[in-house]
Amino acid sequence: MASKDRGRPNIVFILTDDQGVWAMGCAGNKEIRTPNLDRLAKTGVRFENFFCTSPVCSPARASLLTGRIPSQHGVHDWIREGNVGENAVEYLSGHLAYTEMLVKNGYICGISGKWHLGNSVKPQKSLTHWYVHQGGVGPYYNAPMVRDGKLINEPGYISDNITDDALAYLDERAKEDRPLYLSVHYTAPHSPWIGNHPRKIVNSYNDCSFISCPQEADHPWAGRKTKEVKKDIRGNLKGYFAAVTAMDMNVGRIIDKLEEMNLRKNTLICFLSDNGFSCGHHGFWGKGNGTFPLNMYENSIRVPAIMSQPGRIPQGVVCDELISGYDFMPSLLGYLNLENPEADKLPGRSFLPTLLGEKVQGREHIVVFDEYGPVRMIRTKEFKYIHRYPYGPHELYNLENDPDERVNLVNDAGKKEILTSLRAMLEDWFIQYVDPKLDGTHESVTGGGQRYLAGTSARGGPAFFSLTES
């Protein structure tokens, strides 16, 4: 009956879409209701400083799956074209995913929910169970999905549908004497928010003050989403919070199911969001492409992250170490005691000792890096430097003195030495891992979406939508 070996556990990987790091009760938000995520955090480790590799969905998801940065796997923006139809594109073709390694080591793997890495009709990366969203966004009711290789519109509420499918998968796979892996990828809490969520949950936020989402004056770079939301700010806030709470209820269903099946102690549950989100913070709604130029604010790059397996992972721990999405794959494989044949090509370092509560002097690096097309970032505990190729504008923040990133020190003569040092570190790190054929600094990424393979594979055509097109 599935895996009963704690050293070779079943894995349930829950991934949300556009969830702000602030959008959990266990993260200190007293307004949003997430009792099941709070429950999960009490039985595991919650990471305060977990960073996505790119502050937009498809690149971040590709990095989690392959351990590669965007300038290695070539997904630099959200996949706008190539999801279904005659021109479907398999964006990660040729890039080894950890699910493929799991299958080679006896696991059976499936996905329920959002894929958004191209050619959604075709099962990929050794995921034999394949119930996925046709694209990446859409309505929560009558959502466009793929089941049994067919395009359908799914009746009901999609967060419930995804969970129903996941629970059915657990029931079916539990009959087999082999460990299972399941990705449960919710579209929540991605827009749309108004008229798309259970009315009872939406109405439960009628009296909410939403002080956790201050509506600041419009950011000078704010995009179209911010202007649309401001037509009904409270309605959108209620919808966003309801989307999170409805998703949380479904996470509870999964935890309950594992407990009922007596598999909870033999299952590693990983909970992450693909990227962060701002709901009015800094004067815009969105993530990295919520502004142009593209931004690297903390709310865009920090994500909720919880990992739990009672009996093996310490319970009720909050970790403030800097960890990145490119560290996830080596940590997961290390947790399972599996070797990665491509480890020397990848930037990630395992945070397994930290996850297991072992005393360590500190990991090899205490710096994280992000990229979104031609925008790159380096972040230490104290400073963050953002470089926009080729011309800027650039940014430098002292996060200890200015955690809200209000004072740009890039032109401060007194910070010239630290700026020079950070830029050198940034360039040295990226040059180690960038595939020159897929280098994001050479791509015209504006946040409007990716239409085809990047770099030389684009065959001279435009791989990304321009601002005027989007």
Wavefront OBJ file of the C-alpha trace (Angstrom):
o trace
v 0.000 0.000 0.000
v 2.063 2.917 -1.320
v 5.285 3.502 0.607
v 5.545 2.663 4.272
v 9.282 3.402 4.347
v 9.996 6.798 5.933
v 13.347 6.919 4.185
v 11.633 6.457 0.829
v 8.478 8.445 1.416
v 5.550 9.266 -0.773
v 5.668 12.886 -1.916
v 2.819 15.346 -2.283
v 4.019 18.623 -3.773
v 1.419 21.379 -3.474
v 2.051 24.491 -5.552
v -0.103 27.616 -5.562
v -0.140 30.419 -8.109
v 0.553 34.077 -7.229
v 0.328 33.629 -3.464
v 2.010 36.425 -1.545
v 4.446 35.437 1.186
v 2.222 37.487 3.489
v -0.930 35.518 2.589
v -0.904 32.907 5.369
v -2.030 33.061 8.958
v 1.130 31.282 10.104
v 3.170 34.053 8.449
v 1.596 36.593 10.782
v -1.424 37.708 8.753
v -4.351 37.888 11.195
v -6.899 38.687 8.485
v -6.591 35.823 6.029
v -7.866 32.398 7.075
v -5.495 29.513 6.317
v -6.058 27.010 9.160
v -4.734 24.054 7.184
v -1.523 25.764 6.079
v -1.099 26.846 9.694
v -1.665 23.216 10.713
v 0.933 22.089 8.175
v 3.446 24.622 9.492
v 2.932 23.297 13.037
v 3.956 19.841 11.845
v 6.989 20.909 9.845
v 9.377 23.686 8.859
v 8.187 27.020 7.490
v 10.750 29.005 5.511
v 10.636 32.781 5.953
v 13.089 33.520 3.158
v 12.357 31.153 0.294
v 12.844 32.859 -3.085
v 11.505 31.937 -6.500
v 14.064 31.965 -9.314
v 11.964 34.371 -11.373
v 8.966 36.441 -10.221
v 6.530 35.014 -12.782
v 4.921 31.595 -13.033
v 6.337 29.526 -15.910
v 10.070 30.270 -15.398
v 9.766 29.665 -11.662
v 7.941 26.370 -12.197
v 10.496 25.229 -14.772
v 13.296 25.940 -12.292
v 11.642 23.967 -9.498
v 11.219 20.982 -11.810
v 14.668 21.005 -13.427
v 16.915 22.784 -10.924
v 17.993 25.137 -13.716
v 17.805 28.912 -13.800
v 15.781 30.516 -16.618
v 18.944 31.240 -18.606
v 19.591 27.481 -18.607
v 16.130 26.114 -19.426
v 15.035 29.004 -21.669
v 11.631 29.757 -20.153
v 11.898 33.480 -19.418
v 8.258 34.563 -19.191
v 4.814 33.092 -18.673
v 3.872 30.765 -21.515
v 1.362 32.629 -23.636
v 1.504 30.515 -26.797
v 2.340 26.865 -27.355
v 0.069 25.414 -24.660
v -2.418 23.608 -26.911
v -3.184 23.244 -30.600
v -1.140 22.570 -33.719
v 1.647 24.891 -32.624
v 2.063 23.417 -29.135
v 5.629 23.692 -27.848
v 7.328 21.375 -25.347
v 9.399 24.076 -23.662
v 11.388 21.763 -21.385
v 12.297 19.172 -23.996
v 15.802 17.903 -23.322
v 15.962 19.191 -19.751
v 16.055 16.502 -17.057
v 13.343 16.851 -14.399
v 13.452 15.387 -10.907
v 10.232 13.460 -11.650
v 12.114 11.525 -14.318
v 14.727 10.569 -11.739
v 12.005 9.537 -9.294
v 10.471 7.178 -11.848
v 13.871 5.609 -12.562
v 14.076 4.899 -8.849
v 10.729 3.165 -8.511
v 8.269 6.014 -8.015
v 5.051 6.486 -9.917
v 4.340 10.140 -10.653
v 1.288 12.226 -11.472
v 0.033 15.788 -11.679
v -3.333 17.352 -10.916
v -3.667 21.038 -11.791
v -1.610 23.697 -13.512
v 1.259 22.669 -15.808
v 1.860 25.808 -17.922
v 5.128 24.652 -19.480
v 3.849 24.016 -22.976
v 2.039 21.276 -24.908
v -0.483 20.702 -22.145
v -2.165 17.793 -23.936
v 0.967 15.622 -23.854
v 2.073 13.980 -20.572
v 5.686 14.963 -19.931
v 8.574 14.373 -17.545
v 7.473 10.803 -16.648
v 4.187 12.064 -15.172
v 1.872 9.224 -16.155
v -1.215 10.644 -14.452
v -1.977 13.877 -16.297
v -4.930 16.096 -15.375
v -3.854 19.643 -16.168
v -5.020 23.131 -17.014
v -4.978 23.844 -20.749
v -3.020 27.061 -20.255
v -2.187 28.835 -17.050
v -5.057 31.163 -16.245
v -8.792 31.187 -16.745
v -12.135 31.121 -14.967
v -12.505 29.111 -11.760
v -15.872 27.754 -12.883
v -16.037 25.825 -16.168
v -12.231 25.900 -16.289
v -10.368 24.730 -19.423
v -8.678 21.442 -18.534
v -7.085 18.378 -20.138
v -8.307 14.945 -19.106
v -7.382 11.704 -20.883
v -5.779 13.724 -23.658
v -8.956 15.651 -24.415
v -9.705 19.350 -24.034
v -12.665 19.853 -21.703
v -14.340 22.555 -19.698
v -14.602 21.281 -16.154
v -17.910 21.912 -14.356
v -17.631 23.035 -10.755
v -15.007 25.024 -8.873
v -11.510 24.263 -10.127
v -9.752 24.166 -6.731
v -12.252 21.470 -5.699
v -11.859 19.660 -9.044
v -8.072 19.546 -8.741
v -8.368 18.152 -5.226
v -10.991 15.582 -6.222
v -8.628 14.309 -8.910
v -5.689 14.280 -6.488
v -7.624 12.261 -3.908
v -8.705 9.765 -6.558
v -5.062 9.410 -7.589
v -4.047 8.708 -3.986
v -6.742 6.050 -3.684
v -5.672 4.336 -6.901
v -1.919 4.491 -6.348
v -2.150 3.365 -2.742
v -3.097 -0.088 -4.012
v 0.419 -0.478 -5.422
v 3.458 -1.438 -3.418
v 5.623 1.434 -4.633
v 6.148 5.044 -3.519
v 4.007 7.681 -5.152
v 4.628 11.264 -6.163
v 1.841 13.744 -6.824
v 2.002 17.382 -7.889
v -1.129 19.262 -6.822
v -0.896 22.571 -8.652
v -3.701 24.987 -7.842
v -4.467 27.954 -10.055
v -5.455 29.801 -6.870
v -5.104 32.564 -5.954
v -4.325 33.837 -9.471
v -6.886 36.214 -10.973
v -9.773 36.419 -11.814
v -11.080 37.265 -8.359
v -14.521 38.820 -8.764
v -17.406 36.421 -9.407
v -15.097 33.403 -9.458
v -15.110 32.046 -5.908
v -17.644 30.468 -3.549
v -20.005 33.215 -2.478
v -20.094 32.093 1.143
v -16.309 32.379 1.447
v -16.235 35.715 -0.368
v -18.937 37.115 1.924
v -17.046 35.926 4.983
v -14.558 38.715 4.238
v -17.230 41.429 4.075
v -16.065 43.013 7.333
v -12.335 42.582 6.725
v -10.293 45.784 6.985
v -7.514 44.419 4.731
v -4.833 46.272 6.669
v -2.436 43.559 5.475
v -2.847 44.962 1.949
v -2.263 48.718 2.147
v -3.454 50.471 -1.010
v -0.578 52.829 -1.667
v -0.447 55.572 -4.276
v 0.111 54.156 -7.755
v 3.674 53.102 -8.419
v 5.086 55.108 -11.346
v 5.731 51.824 -13.148
v 2.361 50.232 -12.321
v 0.820 48.210 -15.121
v -2.649 47.681 -16.530
v -3.650 45.170 -13.834
v -3.432 47.859 -11.153
v -5.745 50.164 -13.072
v -8.274 47.352 -13.606
v -8.274 46.345 -9.935
v -8.827 49.891 -8.720
v -12.299 49.858 -10.273
v -13.319 47.613 -7.333
v -10.505 47.234 -4.835
v -12.565 45.637 -2.042
v -14.195 43.210 -4.453
v -10.806 42.074 -5.712
v -9.355 41.822 -2.210
v -12.296 39.713 -1.061
v -11.866 37.491 -4.108
v -8.118 37.082 -3.586
v -8.536 36.210 0.093
v -11.421 33.849 -0.730
v -9.293 32.092 -3.350
v -6.606 31.465 -0.720
v -9.079 30.246 1.890
v -10.857 27.936 -0.569
v -7.486 26.511 -1.620
v -6.546 26.069 2.046
v -9.725 24.067 2.650
v -8.659 21.724 -0.139
v -5.169 21.370 1.304
v -6.935 20.250 4.461
v -8.764 17.583 2.462
v -5.430 16.219 1.226
v -3.891 16.137 4.707
v -7.021 14.448 6.077
v -6.899 11.863 3.299
v -3.288 10.964 4.016
v -4.119 10.591 7.694
v -7.152 8.412 6.940
v -4.967 6.199 4.723
v -2.359 5.965 7.485
v 0.202 7.488 5.122
v 0.833 10.844 6.780
v 4.045 9.809 8.544
v 5.291 8.175 5.361
v 4.590 11.171 3.136
v 6.644 14.296 2.584
v 4.348 17.262 1.967
v 5.959 20.246 0.267
v 3.960 23.458 -0.030
v 5.168 26.374 -2.172
v 3.926 29.158 -4.389
v 5.449 29.686 -7.817
v 6.062 33.410 -7.238
v 5.030 36.128 -4.825
v 2.400 38.809 -5.206
v 1.437 42.330 -4.211
v -2.159 43.395 -3.630
v -1.576 47.134 -3.533
v 1.754 46.909 -1.711
v 4.213 49.386 -3.236
v 1.346 50.841 -5.234
v 0.681 48.005 -7.680
v -1.110 44.692 -8.059
v 0.895 41.817 -9.451
v 4.288 40.132 -9.363
v 7.439 40.820 -11.386
v 5.427 41.941 -14.393
v 3.056 44.010 -12.286
v 5.295 46.909 -13.282
v 7.408 47.892 -16.238
v 10.358 47.958 -15.925
v 9.950 44.517 -14.364
v 10.431 44.525 -10.579
v 12.219 42.421 -7.973
v 10.449 43.619 -4.835
v 10.422 41.224 -1.886
v 6.695 40.566 -2.305
v 7.379 39.465 -5.888
v 10.292 37.132 -5.192
v 9.628 35.693 -1.707
v 7.138 32.835 -1.568
v 5.311 30.792 1.075
v 7.180 27.558 1.782
v 6.421 24.724 4.199
v 7.745 21.158 4.332
v 6.465 18.460 6.631
v 6.897 14.773 7.391
v 6.157 14.015 11.067
v 8.783 11.806 12.626
v 11.541 12.916 10.293
v 11.272 16.694 9.901
v 11.200 18.815 13.089
v 7.833 20.332 13.883
v 6.861 23.957 14.408
v 10.192 25.345 13.184
v 10.580 28.677 11.390
v 13.763 28.981 9.297
v 15.074 32.388 8.195
v 17.932 31.103 6.036
v 18.087 32.382 2.446
v 16.905 29.579 0.142
v 16.069 29.599 -3.559
v 13.896 27.608 -5.921
v 17.035 26.235 -7.580
v 17.883 24.645 -4.201
v 14.636 22.663 -4.130
v 15.618 19.858 -6.518
v 18.956 18.940 -4.878
v 17.306 19.088 -1.450
v 14.464 16.790 -2.485
v 16.835 14.297 -4.107
v 19.065 14.429 -1.048
v 16.054 13.785 1.175
v 15.433 10.618 -0.849
v 19.143 9.740 -1.004
v 19.139 9.887 -4.803
v 22.003 11.058 -6.990
v 21.575 13.684 -9.690
v 23.758 12.890 -12.720
v 23.698 16.570 -13.753
v 24.404 18.081 -10.330
v 27.679 19.671 -11.430
v 25.838 21.721 -14.085
v 23.280 23.173 -11.700
v 23.497 26.101 -9.260
v 21.410 24.697 -6.419
v 22.742 23.520 -3.084
v 20.891 21.227 -0.729
v 19.328 22.720 2.384
v 18.631 19.212 3.717
v 20.626 19.618 6.967
v 18.593 22.728 7.766
v 15.340 20.931 6.924
v 16.230 18.046 9.224
v 17.193 20.341 12.073
v 20.861 19.424 12.035
v 23.382 21.902 13.338
v 25.359 23.387 10.474
v 27.832 26.211 10.224
v 25.940 27.648 7.279
v 25.549 26.574 3.705
v 28.127 27.261 1.053
v 26.349 30.390 -0.104
v 24.314 32.923 1.827
v 23.269 34.760 -1.303
v 20.333 34.219 -3.639
v 19.915 35.279 -7.249
v 16.892 35.981 -9.423
v 16.323 36.816 -13.056
v 13.424 37.896 -15.228
v 14.626 38.300 -18.793
v 17.170 41.154 -18.800
v 16.598 41.943 -15.100
v 18.876 40.257 -12.564
v 19.107 40.448 -8.799
v 21.501 39.480 -6.050
v 20.341 39.436 -2.436
v 22.262 38.941 0.768
v 20.870 39.167 4.293
v 21.645 42.884 4.309
v 21.584 44.161 0.725
v 19.735 43.703 -2.540
v 21.094 44.875 -5.889
v 18.979 44.847 -9.084
v 20.644 45.286 -12.466
v 18.627 45.886 -15.627
v 20.535 45.145 -18.824
v 21.681 47.046 -20.703
v 20.777 50.512 -19.448
v 18.971 50.291 -16.122
v 17.477 51.729 -14.052
v 19.348 49.863 -11.325
v 18.487 49.631 -7.633
v 20.313 49.055 -4.356
v 18.582 48.605 -1.000
v 19.814 48.114 2.535
v 17.212 45.603 3.694
v 18.217 45.774 7.345
v 17.562 49.508 7.556
v 14.964 49.684 4.792
v 13.022 46.367 4.628
v 10.239 47.947 2.546
v 12.707 48.994 -0.170
v 11.842 52.678 -0.170
v 15.276 54.283 -0.508
v 17.273 53.434 -3.620
v 20.958 53.805 -2.743
v 22.319 53.096 -6.214
v 23.604 56.668 -6.577
v 24.797 56.990 -2.977
v 28.554 57.632 -3.128
v 28.945 56.028 0.278
v 27.622 52.718 -1.063
v 29.798 52.558 -4.174
v 32.047 49.841 -2.745
v 29.204 47.525 -1.774
v 27.465 48.155 -5.112
v 30.608 47.274 -7.059
v 31.109 44.155 -4.979
v 27.526 42.963 -5.449
v 27.591 43.573 -9.178
v 30.808 41.580 -9.498
v 29.300 38.717 -7.512
v 26.165 38.862 -9.652
v 28.076 38.664 -12.917
v 30.506 36.006 -11.660
v 27.642 33.776 -10.513
v 25.537 34.015 -13.636
v 28.461 33.457 -15.990
v 29.000 30.066 -14.317
v 25.537 28.820 -15.166
v 24.091 30.733 -18.099
v 23.715 28.886 -21.379
v 24.852 31.545 -23.901
v 22.161 30.410 -26.330
v 19.464 31.090 -23.706
v 20.861 34.145 -21.918
v 17.994 36.263 -20.625
v 19.981 39.484 -20.898
v 19.730 39.131 -24.692
v 15.972 38.567 -24.710
v 13.282 41.220 -25.130
v 11.207 40.101 -22.146
v 8.626 42.690 -21.102
v 6.235 40.543 -19.042
v 3.738 40.144 -21.876
v 4.324 36.418 -22.294
v 6.469 33.935 -24.212
v 5.327 32.755 -27.633
v 8.097 30.322 -28.636
v 11.460 28.883 -27.655
v 14.054 31.470 -26.668
v 17.532 32.138 -28.030
v 18.743 30.573 -31.240
v 15.852 28.104 -31.163
v 13.502 30.978 -32.034
v 14.947 30.766 -35.581
v 15.047 34.509 -35.920
v 11.444 35.060 -34.925
v 10.201 36.979 -31.873
v 10.086 34.687 -28.831
v 8.299 37.185 -26.582
v 5.353 39.518 -26.823
v 6.171 43.194 -26.797
v 4.446 45.768 -24.610
v 2.481 47.070 -27.582
v 1.197 43.569 -28.399
v 0.303 42.667 -24.829
l 1 2 3 4 5 6 7 8 9 10 11 12 13 14 15 16 17 18 19 20 21 22 23 24 25 26 27 28 29 30 31 32 33 34 35 36 37 38 39 40 41 42 43 44 45 46 47 48 49 50 51 52 53 54 55 56 57 58 59 60 61 62 63 64 65 66 67 68 69 70 71 72 73 74 75 76 77 78 79 80 81 82 83 84 85 86 87 88 89 90 91 92 93 94 95 96 97 98 99 100 101 102 103 104 105 106 107 108 109 110 111 112 113 114 115 116 117 118 119 120 121 122 123 124 125 126 127 128 129 130 131 132 133 134 135 136 137 138 139 140 141 142 143 144 145 146 147 148 149 150 151 152 153 154 155 156 157 158 159 160 161 162 163 164 165 166 167 168 169 170 171 172 173 174 175 176 177 178 179 180 181 182 183 184 185 186 187 188 189 190 191 192 193 194 195 196 197 198 199 200 201 202 203 204 205 206 207 208 209 210 211 212 213 214 215 216 217 218 219 220 221 222 223 224 225 226 227 228 229 230 231 232 233 234 235 236 237 238 239 240 241 242 243 244 245 246 247 248 249 250 251 252 253 254 255 256 257 258 259 260 261 262 263 264 265 266 267 268 269 270 271 272 273 274 275 276 277 278 279 280 281 282 283 284 285 286 287 288 289 290 291 292 293 294 295 296 297 298 299 300 301 302 303 304 305 306 307 308 309 310 311 312 313 314 315 316 317 318 319 320 321 322 323 324 325 326 327 328 329 330 331 332 333 334 335 336 337 338 339 340 341 342 343 344 345 346 347 348 349 350 351 352 353 354 355 356 357 358 359 360 361 362 363 364 365 366 367 368 369 370 371 372 373 374 375 376 377 378 379 380 381 382 383 384 385 386 387 388 389 390 391 392 393 394 395 396 397 398 399 400 401 402 403 404 405 406 407 408 409 410 411 412 413 414 415 416 417 418 419 420 421 422 423 424 425 426 427 428 429 430 431 432 433 434 435 436 437 438 439 440 441 442 443 444 445 446 447 448 449 450 451 452 453 454 455 456 457 458 459 460 461 462 463 464 465 466 467 468 469 470
